[in-house]
Amino acid sequence: MKRIFFIINFFFIAQITFAQLETIPIPDQEILELLSGTEVNFSNTQLSYFEGGGSQQIGQFNGLNSNLGLDSGIVLATHFIGQIAGNQYGLQLDPIVGVDSDLSLMLNEFSFPNNLKGVVSIEFDFVPSTDELNFNYVYGSNEYSSSTCSSFPDPFGIFISGPGISGPYSNGAENIALVPDPINPAYFTTTPVLVNSINAGESTLVNSSTFGCDAVDPNWQNYTDFYVPNSVPNPSVSLEGFTVPLQATKSGLVPCESYHIKFVVAVGPNSNSQDGAALFIEANAFANINTFGNTSTTVVNESNIFSYFSSDSPFQDKIYEGCGDATITFYRPDLAVGDITFLFRPQNEIGNATIGEDYSLAGNNVVNGFGYSSILLPAEDDQTQLIITPYYDYVNEPDETIYISIDQINIGCIQIDPDTIIFSLSDQPELNVSFNEDFSIYCPGSDVILEPNVSGGVGGFMSGSFSSDAYDYSWSQIGTAAIQIENPIETTEYCVTVMDICETQEKSDCIKVTVPEYDELQADLFSKIICEDIEADLCVINAEGGEGNYSYVWSNGQSGPCNYDYQGEYDVVVSDGCEKEIILFGEIYYDKPPEPSFEYLSIPHQNLGVEFYNYTDDSPGLSYRWSFDDGIYSDHSNPIHVFQQAGDYDVSLTVITALGQCEEDFQDYVTIDPNYSFFVPNAFSPNNDGLNDVFRTFTTGVKKFELFLFDSFGKMVFSSSNVEDSWDGTYDGKPAPQGIYVYQVVMVKDSDIVVFNEQGAFTLIR
């Protein structure tokens, strides 16, 4: 059901899209007006019908609601035009035998019989304004279904003749109804448009012969894209087929010359009232081809200052002495060809400016004769200019008038109206340039706006925006702008030269700008050393020079000469009232000493002696101060100190930094034990006399004791770990020989951990 519904809708839309072609018989003059409008004048017009056809064969058509492809225009038919308006045939007419020599010649080219019926034509003369003719048309016929490729095709043609055309038809005419090139439709073949050249690509004869088509063009089957088959129910155009809109064109026409054109349609000798052919020509086909009458827009004048002023300026049409050239431009009319000579007269009797005294004329082949002058517009150019050069005579005088009349010129079909050009010739106003008084500035480098007072000259009349400036400025080494912004750092004189837009007047002036001289801005910023991690002040000192009125901006955002903050590096921008600035760098330095520490040991051989070991981290320039709690001090790093008596002492070590003399202390209690003593006799005599009979050491203040005795050969003869023990001079129960012996004592003091020894020699005497 959906498919059926879709098909019904499709045909419904088709019925709406193409309704009926409308044809209307109209008077002959209206037919011609449809070709180009009422402003076109045709001549030698001829409309030809066959007997009984008359005005029913030529008329107006409206194709907006049809599939014809043309909206409107005129139609020529070999039968009544009403018979091609859809299926509304109305009166029917059998065409009768007719004659057209050009169609007969065309048929003869292909060896076809040249008998004709129903001949209808329109022909007339026209004068083109351009070198090319173009218009659109459609050709249709009722022969397509039964006579395609027959030897009796319906012929038609569009024949044009005139200057530069040399064709095979009457009066050298050419047929411009030609089949387009199927590859590039902007170009054309030499094949005429016929049923046998543009069709569906197959013969419709009973015997399917293609002889008639092949005779016209062997490539006829390549032209099917230009054919519209009209085999639909209820057609909007009652023709079996027709062409797409085609273009008839002819280039190389000579403007302003007369040409003849003929539109002619006919049918073959076997045609009846049901057969027929028609030619549809689009409306306004000749709308832009003919121009007659006068032209007055070929001369345009511009003063020598035309571009300097707006269109409503009262000065726009004036000429100023010495301000360049004024021009009168002569333009070629559209229809005119070849050289054109314009005649003009400088009329000194009307204008009081005299040629040769107040101005001169020049241009392309300008000839200054007695009373009349002329200028040539060569054939290859579209325009030429008459140059008016006013003299600058440096004489102050009233305005004068340049009066030039241009004569009427007739060029073929073109008439150029006369014209009059009037210029007012004036002196240039005097140019004036000046500055206000010299001035001074407070700060070097401040902005200085330099703007001279300029008036007069032709530039003084200018206002608004123009492609050229009213004045040219040339400053001494600083630029060419009208207003200069400078930043002098020393007293300077500025000079400007101003030239008027006419480049014949220039004036100069100077202005002096005084700049004060200040001493160089200077200041000091020294680093601050602190011994505690607290806020401190870092201050700028000795600020001098510059303008004064100093301001300070620190890197931590503070302002003022001093910055209060913790340890760190800082910079400060010091500036004066003229924004001259310097940058200083400083530091709040925390000179923290290292943590001191020490240890101590008793001196083995020194009673009450102590050696101190400093374990403080080393730093460059670090110094030390020792206090031994007995009134004695030392600045050594690792001092040795001998106390006077045993006891407990509060010993302190102070470390001192080099930069800030910052101090850090360390204290420890040192215990000094009772006296250590050691004595050894240098000889003994074991003879039992009660005197020096044994060898022993006399030692006190030790907690560890080892005694070793050796003979002169190194053999140990005695040892003991008791401080009270002694040697009686025997070895292995026998008296040791007299001689020298060596002792070695290994000990540790009571208040120490260091192992030390005492050694020496003694003599055994017998």
Solvent accessible surface area in square Angstrom, and as a share of the most:
residue,aa,sasa,rsa
1,M,188,0.84
2,K,181,0.77
3,R,190,0.69
4,I,104,0.53
5,F,139,0.58
6,F,138,0.58
7,I,84,0.43
8,I,107,0.54
9,N,52,0.27
10,F,120,0.50
11,F,112,0.47
12,F,124,0.52
13,I,106,0.54
14,A,44,0.34
15,Q,98,0.44
16,I,117,0.60
17,T,73,0.42
18,F,92,0.38
19,A,44,0.34
20,Q,67,0.30
21,L,2,0.01
22,E,84,0.38
23,T,23,0.13
24,I,87,0.44
25,P,59,0.37
26,I,20,0.10
27,P,82,0.52
28,D,68,0.35
29,Q,108,0.48
30,E,83,0.37
31,I,1,0.01
32,L,11,0.05
33,E,57,0.26
34,L,40,0.20
35,L,1,0.00
36,S,2,0.01
37,G,21,0.20
38,T,110,0.64
39,E,118,0.53
40,V,13,0.07
41,N,99,0.51
42,F,37,0.15
43,S,63,0.41
44,N,88,0.45
45,T,51,0.29
46,Q,90,0.40
47,L,39,0.19
48,S,50,0.32
49,Y,62,0.24
50,F,13,0.06
51,E,149,0.67
52,G,57,0.55
53,G,4,0.04
54,G,26,0.25
55,S,57,0.37
56,Q,70,0.31
57,Q,0,0.00
58,I,0,0.00
59,G,0,0.00
60,Q,54,0.24
61,F,1,0.00
62,N,53,0.27
63,G,4,0.04
64,L,118,0.59
65,N,81,0.41
66,S,9,0.06
67,N,38,0.20
68,L,2,0.01
69,G,53,0.51
70,L,5,0.03
71,D,84,0.43
72,S,39,0.25
73,G,0,0.00
74,I,1,0.00
75,V,0,0.00
76,L,0,0.00
77,A,0,0.00
78,T,1,0.00
79,H,4,0.02
80,F,22,0.09
81,I,1,0.01
82,G,27,0.26
83,Q,2,0.01
84,I,0,0.00
85,A,13,0.10
86,G,0,0.00
87,N,71,0.36
88,Q,119,0.53
89,Y,81,0.31
90,G,69,0.67
91,L,135,0.67
92,Q,85,0.38
93,L,30,0.15
94,D,86,0.45
95,P,8,0.05
96,I,73,0.37
97,V,113,0.65
98,G,16,0.15
99,V,129,0.74
100,D,15,0.08
101,S,65,0.42
102,D,3,0.02
103,L,0,0.00
104,S,20,0.13
105,L,76,0.38
106,M,1,0.00
107,L,4,0.02
108,N,75,0.39
109,E,101,0.45
110,F,26,0.11
111,S,94,0.61
112,F,7,0.03
113,P,50,0.32
114,N,61,0.31
115,N,88,0.45
116,L,4,0.02
117,K,40,0.17
118,G,0,0.00
119,V,11,0.06
120,V,0,0.00
121,S,6,0.04
122,I,0,0.00
123,E,32,0.15
124,F,0,0.00
125,D,25,0.13
126,F,3,0.01
127,V,28,0.16
128,P,0,0.00
129,S,9,0.06
130,T,63,0.37
131,D,80,0.42
132,E,74,0.33
133,L,2,0.01
134,N,59,0.30
135,F,10,0.04
136,N,50,0.26
137,Y,0,0.00
138,V,0,0.00
139,Y,0,0.00
140,G,0,0.00
141,S,0,0.00
142,N,19,0.09
143,E,15,0.07
144,Y,11,0.04
145,S,74,0.48
146,S,69,0.45
147,S,26,0.17
148,T,2,0.01
149,C,2,0.01
150,S,13,0.09
151,S,36,0.23
152,F,77,0.32
153,P,2,0.01
154,D,0,0.00
155,P,0,0.00
156,F,0,0.00
157,G,0,0.00
158,I,0,0.00
159,F,3,0.01
160,I,0,0.00
161,S,9,0.06
162,G,27,0.26
163,P,52,0.33
164,G,80,0.77
165,I,17,0.09
166,S,106,0.68
167,G,21,0.20
168,P,96,0.61
169,Y,22,0.08
170,S,47,0.30
171,N,137,0.70
172,G,22,0.21
173,A,6,0.04
174,E,49,0.22
175,N,15,0.08
176,I,9,0.04
177,A,0,0.00
178,L,41,0.21
179,V,0,0.00
180,P,7,0.04
181,D,43,0.22
182,P,55,0.34
183,I,162,0.82
184,N,65,0.33
185,P,76,0.48
186,A,80,0.62
187,Y,141,0.54
188,F,58,0.24
189,T,32,0.19
190,T,129,0.75
191,T,9,0.05
192,P,12,0.08
193,V,1,0.00
194,L,0,0.00
195,V,0,0.00
196,N,0,0.00
197,S,0,0.00
198,I,0,0.00
199,N,2,0.01
200,A,63,0.49
201,G,12,0.12
202,E,111,0.50
203,S,20,0.13
204,T,48,0.28
205,L,44,0.22
206,V,163,0.94
207,N,116,0.59
208,S,73,0.47
209,S,37,0.24
210,T,49,0.28
211,F,120,0.50
212,G,0,0.00
213,C,0,0.00
214,D,62,0.32
215,A,37,0.29
216,V,12,0.07
217,D,12,0.06
218,P,114,0.72
219,N,81,0.42
220,W,6,0.02
221,Q,103,0.46
222,N,87,0.45
223,Y,8,0.03
224,T,51,0.29
225,D,120,0.62
226,F,18,0.08
227,Y,25,0.10
228,V,37,0.21
229,P,82,0.52
230,N,7,0.04
231,S,105,0.68
232,V,81,0.47
233,P,103,0.65
234,N,87,0.45
235,P,30,0.19
236,S,4,0.02
237,V,0,0.00
238,S,9,0.06
239,L,5,0.03
240,E,61,0.27
241,G,0,0.00
242,F,0,0.00
243,T,1,0.00
244,V,41,0.23
245,P,60,0.38
246,L,7,0.03
247,Q,78,0.35
248,A,0,0.00
249,T,36,0.21
250,K,37,0.16
251,S,66,0.43
252,G,57,0.54
253,L,5,0.03
254,V,58,0.33
255,P,20,0.13
256,C,31,0.19
257,E,77,0.35
258,S,61,0.39
259,Y,2,0.01
260,H,42,0.19
261,I,0,0.00
262,K,19,0.08
263,F,0,0.00
264,V,0,0.00
265,V,0,0.00
266,A,0,0.00
267,V,1,0.00
268,G,4,0.04
269,P,34,0.22
270,N,113,0.58
271,S,10,0.06
272,N,73,0.38
273,S,19,0.12
274,Q,97,0.43
275,D,39,0.20
276,G,1,0.01
277,A,0,0.00
278,A,0,0.00
279,L,0,0.00
280,F,0,0.00
281,I,0,0.00
282,E,55,0.25
283,A,22,0.17
284,N,89,0.46
285,A,14,0.11
286,F,0,0.00
287,A,33,0.25
288,N,135,0.69
289,I,7,0.04
290,N,13,0.07
291,T,73,0.42
292,F,85,0.35
293,G,44,0.42
294,N,98,0.50
295,T,32,0.19
296,S,75,0.49
297,T,113,0.66
298,T,6,0.04
299,V,20,0.12
300,V,71,0.41
301,N,48,0.25
302,E,72,0.32
303,S,8,0.05
304,N,14,0.07
305,I,0,0.00
306,F,71,0.30
307,S,69,0.45
308,Y,36,0.14
309,F,10,0.04
310,S,50,0.32
311,S,102,0.66
312,D,123,0.64
313,S,22,0.14
314,P,110,0.69
315,F,51,0.21
316,Q,24,0.11
317,D,85,0.44
318,K,52,0.22
319,I,0,0.00
320,Y,4,0.02
321,E,5,0.02
322,G,18,0.17
323,C,5,0.03
324,G,43,0.42
325,D,70,0.36
326,A,0,0.00
327,T,24,0.14
328,I,0,0.00
329,T,8,0.05
330,F,0,0.00
331,Y,81,0.31
332,R,41,0.15
333,P,12,0.08
334,D,136,0.70
335,L,4,0.02
336,A,5,0.04
337,V,92,0.53
338,G,30,0.29
339,D,94,0.49
340,I,5,0.03
341,T,67,0.39
342,F,0,0.00
343,L,75,0.37
344,F,0,0.00
345,R,78,0.29
346,P,25,0.16
347,Q,19,0.08
348,N,62,0.32
349,E,143,0.64
350,I,100,0.51
351,G,1,0.01
352,N,100,0.51
353,A,2,0.01
354,T,43,0.25
355,I,50,0.25
356,G,54,0.52
357,E,127,0.57
358,D,23,0.12
359,Y,2,0.01
360,S,37,0.24
361,L,16,0.08
362,A,53,0.41
363,G,34,0.33
364,N,54,0.28
365,N,92,0.47
366,V,32,0.18
367,V,92,0.53
368,N,86,0.44
369,G,44,0.43
370,F,213,0.89
371,G,49,0.47
372,Y,97,0.37
373,S,5,0.03
374,S,18,0.12
375,I,1,0.00
376,L,40,0.20
377,L,0,0.00
378,P,17,0.10
379,A,52,0.40
380,E,143,0.64
381,D,52,0.27
382,D,107,0.56
383,Q,83,0.37
384,T,10,0.06
385,Q,71,0.31
386,L,0,0.00
387,I,43,0.22
388,I,0,0.00
389,T,47,0.27
390,P,5,0.03
391,Y,84,0.32
392,Y,55,0.21
393,D,55,0.28
394,Y,174,0.66
395,V,84,0.48
396,N,148,0.76
397,E,51,0.23
398,P,116,0.73
399,D,73,0.38
400,E,26,0.12
401,T,46,0.27
402,I,0,0.00
403,Y,44,0.17
404,I,1,0.00
405,S,13,0.09
406,I,4,0.02
407,D,33,0.17
408,Q,86,0.38
409,I,22,0.11
410,N,101,0.52
411,I,31,0.16
412,G,79,0.76
413,C,36,0.22
414,I,11,0.06
415,Q,52,0.23
416,I,2,0.01
417,D,38,0.20
418,P,82,0.51
419,D,53,0.28
420,T,59,0.34
421,I,7,0.04
422,I,96,0.49
423,F,1,0.01
424,S,36,0.23
425,L,3,0.01
426,S,6,0.04
427,D,31,0.16
428,Q,16,0.07
429,P,41,0.26
430,E,116,0.52
431,L,0,0.00
432,N,74,0.38
433,V,19,0.11
434,S,51,0.33
435,F,25,0.10
436,N,118,0.60
437,E,155,0.70
438,D,87,0.45
439,F,77,0.32
440,S,74,0.48
441,I,28,0.14
442,Y,138,0.52
443,C,18,0.11
444,P,45,0.28
445,G,29,0.28
446,S,39,0.25
447,D,103,0.54
448,V,3,0.02
449,I,111,0.56
450,L,2,0.01
451,E,97,0.44
452,P,10,0.06
453,N,74,0.38
454,V,34,0.19
455,S,57,0.37
456,G,19,0.18
457,G,1,0.01
458,V,0,0.00
459,G,3,0.03
460,G,44,0.42
461,F,65,0.27
462,M,26,0.12
463,S,81,0.53
464,G,76,0.73
465,S,112,0.72
466,F,48,0.20
467,S,113,0.73
468,S,45,0.29
469,D,105,0.55
470,A,24,0.18
471,Y,26,0.10
472,D,76,0.39
473,Y,31,0.12
474,S,65,0.42
475,W,12,0.04
476,S,54,0.35
477,Q,189,0.84
478,I,49,0.25
479,G,33,0.32
480,T,105,0.61
481,A,54,0.42
482,A,44,0.34
483,I,83,0.42
484,Q,17,0.08
485,I,107,0.54
486,E,39,0.18
487,N,76,0.39
488,P,9,0.06
489,I,134,0.68
490,E,115,0.52
491,T,60,0.35
492,T,42,0.24
493,E,108,0.49
494,Y,12,0.05
495,C,37,0.22
496,V,1,0.01
497,T,43,0.25
498,V,0,0.00
499,M,58,0.26
500,D,0,0.00
501,I,21,0.10
502,C,12,0.07
503,E,116,0.52
504,T,55,0.32
505,Q,24,0.11
506,E,96,0.43
507,K,76,0.32
508,S,72,0.47
509,D,46,0.24
510,C,51,0.31
511,I,9,0.05
512,K,92,0.39
513,V,0,0.00
514,T,60,0.35
515,V,6,0.03
516,P,40,0.25
517,E,167,0.75
518,Y,81,0.31
519,D,114,0.59
520,E,128,0.58
521,L,5,0.02
522,Q,90,0.40
523,A,13,0.10
524,D,53,0.28
525,L,22,0.11
526,F,131,0.55
527,S,66,0.43
528,K,77,0.33
529,I,63,0.32
530,I,16,0.08
531,C,60,0.36
532,E,111,0.50
533,D,77,0.40
534,I,93,0.47
535,E,98,0.44
536,A,13,0.10
537,D,48,0.25
538,L,2,0.01
539,C,33,0.20
540,V,12,0.07
541,I,77,0.39
542,N,95,0.49
543,A,32,0.25
544,E,100,0.45
545,G,21,0.20
546,G,15,0.15
547,E,26,0.11
548,G,17,0.17
549,N,116,0.60
550,Y,68,0.26
551,S,54,0.35
552,Y,29,0.11
553,V,90,0.52
554,W,5,0.02
555,S,67,0.43
556,N,58,0.30
557,G,67,0.64
558,Q,59,0.26
559,S,85,0.55
560,G,23,0.22
561,P,66,0.42
562,C,34,0.21
563,N,0,0.00
564,Y,124,0.47
565,D,34,0.18
566,Y,111,0.42
567,Q,85,0.38
568,G,28,0.27
569,E,144,0.64
570,Y,25,0.09
571,D,44,0.23
572,V,0,0.00
573,V,40,0.23
574,V,0,0.00
575,S,19,0.12
576,D,9,0.04
577,G,42,0.40
578,C,20,0.12
579,E,147,0.66
580,K,119,0.50
581,E,95,0.43
582,I,43,0.22
583,I,92,0.47
584,L,28,0.14
585,F,148,0.62
586,G,10,0.09
587,E,53,0.24
588,I,1,0.01
589,Y,83,0.32
590,Y,49,0.19
591,D,11,0.06
592,K,125,0.53
593,P,8,0.05
594,P,26,0.16
595,E,120,0.54
596,P,7,0.04
597,S,41,0.26
598,F,9,0.04
599,E,104,0.47
600,Y,66,0.25
601,L,56,0.28
602,S,21,0.13
603,I,32,0.16
604,P,32,0.20
605,H,118,0.52
606,Q,74,0.33
607,N,46,0.24
608,L,24,0.12
609,G,2,0.02
610,V,2,0.01
611,E,57,0.25
612,F,0,0.00
613,Y,72,0.28
614,N,23,0.12
615,Y,124,0.47
616,T,15,0.09
617,D,104,0.54
618,D,128,0.66
619,S,38,0.24
620,P,134,0.84
621,G,54,0.52
622,L,23,0.11
623,S,51,0.33
624,Y,30,0.11
625,R,104,0.38
626,W,0,0.00
627,S,29,0.19
628,F,3,0.01
629,D,74,0.38
630,D,52,0.27
631,G,58,0.56
632,I,88,0.45
633,Y,145,0.55
634,S,24,0.15
635,D,105,0.55
636,H,118,0.53
637,S,47,0.30
638,N,81,0.41
639,P,4,0.03
640,I,108,0.55
641,H,17,0.08
642,V,57,0.33
643,F,2,0.01
644,Q,157,0.70
645,Q,124,0.55
646,A,42,0.32
647,G,29,0.28
648,D,100,0.52
649,Y,24,0.09
650,D,40,0.21
651,V,0,0.00
652,S,20,0.13
653,L,0,0.00
654,T,8,0.05
655,V,0,0.00
656,I,18,0.09
657,T,10,0.06
658,A,53,0.41
659,L,120,0.60
660,G,26,0.25
661,Q,115,0.51
662,C,3,0.02
663,E,90,0.40
664,E,59,0.27
665,D,89,0.46
666,F,67,0.28
667,Q,112,0.50
668,D,57,0.29
669,Y,148,0.56
670,V,0,0.00
671,T,70,0.41
672,I,10,0.05
673,D,35,0.18
674,P,104,0.66
675,N,88,0.45
676,Y,21,0.08
677,S,52,0.33
678,F,48,0.20
679,F,120,0.50
680,V,26,0.15
681,P,30,0.19
682,N,119,0.61
683,A,28,0.22
684,F,4,0.02
685,S,24,0.15
686,P,22,0.14
687,N,84,0.43
688,N,141,0.72
689,D,82,0.42
690,G,64,0.61
691,L,129,0.64
692,N,106,0.54
693,D,32,0.17
694,V,65,0.37
695,F,0,0.00
696,R,60,0.22
697,T,1,0.01
698,F,95,0.39
699,T,13,0.08
700,T,75,0.43
701,G,23,0.22
702,V,26,0.15
703,K,119,0.50
704,K,101,0.43
705,F,14,0.06
706,E,53,0.24
707,L,1,0.01
708,F,55,0.23
709,L,0,0.00
710,F,50,0.21
711,D,21,0.11
712,S,86,0.56
713,F,188,0.78
714,G,51,0.49
715,K,101,0.43
716,M,87,0.39
717,V,17,0.10
718,F,47,0.20
719,S,54,0.35
720,S,16,0.10
721,S,77,0.50
722,N,73,0.38
723,V,40,0.23
724,E,111,0.50
725,D,55,0.29
726,S,42,0.27
727,W,4,0.01
728,D,74,0.38
729,G,0,0.00
730,T,47,0.27
731,Y,72,0.27
732,D,119,0.62
733,G,72,0.69
734,K,143,0.61
735,P,93,0.59
736,A,4,0.03
737,P,100,0.63
738,Q,108,0.48
739,G,24,0.23
740,I,109,0.55
741,Y,6,0.02
742,V,62,0.36
743,Y,24,0.09
744,Q,59,0.26
745,V,0,0.00
746,V,36,0.21
747,M,0,0.00
748,V,10,0.06
749,K,13,0.05
750,D,67,0.35
751,S,47,0.30
752,D,8,0.04
753,I,138,0.70
754,V,42,0.24
755,V,88,0.51
756,F,14,0.06
757,N,64,0.33
758,E,37,0.17
759,Q,122,0.54
760,G,25,0.24
761,A,59,0.46
762,F,3,0.01
763,T,46,0.27
764,L,0,0.00
765,I,81,0.41
766,R,124,0.45
